Amino acid sequence: MPQHEHFLEQHDPDRKDFQVDRIILFSDAVFAIAITLLIIEIKTPNIHELPNKDVQHQLQQLSELWPKFMAFTMSFFVIAVYWRSHHRIFGFVNTYTEKLIWINILFLFAVVVMPFSSAYYSENYGYEVSHVFYNLNIIATGLINYFFIRYVFNPANKLVKHQPTPMFIHLFKARAVAIPIFFSCIILLGFFGVPFYPIIYALLWPMFLILRRYNARKYADKPAQKRKAQKSPEE
């Protein structure tokens, strides 16, 4: 009996789809837990503790939570963006390797850290270390996501039978790179003493729109790699 490099190669080929589904289901569960933990960190204010319980003091008490709500909102949509990326990636995956499993685990590790970094940032809003730590968490997640995309869509790895169009491959990569660059710029601006406003995080979505339109113009006329490869001589 020939020796194999890894026991994964000895798995039953008829159960390959099930094994890929297990990776997806496990990942979805981790995403769901991470995104839920974000709101758990926000404790409900107790109006009974107020010396004066009029509306003004109630609103003031609630307004003190705005750094936590800001961090929660940003982290919620960042995790949502990464889940969408993960969803798109596995929409093309037909098989798996040991390396794919470990890249996925590292990616999920970075996602699971986000509730902690978000809470640390919101509890210590305005301080340099908490600000840098939070942004580094998002940067690390983005970099892992980029290598995830490169590995999956590399034809040499034979993980994808139906390749997306060049436009979408480049869009996947561009978005994955844009997030670490965006949050690195936020860290650098803080080091140079530039006043930081949380609303700047909202610029991430217009940046995605610009990247999509740019890639649509650049690659719209290029055929899908797989479809081109499958054309028969009669065609």
Secondary structure by P-SEA (a helix, b strand, c coil): ccccccccccccccaaaaaaaaaaaaaaaaaaaaaaaccccbbbbbccccccccaaaaaaaaacaaaaaaaaaaaaaaaaaaaaaaaaaacccccccaaaaaaaaaaaaaaaaaaaaaaaaaaacccaaaaaaaaaaaaaaaaaaaaaaaaaaccccccccccccaaaaaaaaaaaaaaaaaaaaaaaaaaaccccccccccaaaaaaaaaaaaaaaaccccccaaaaaaccccc
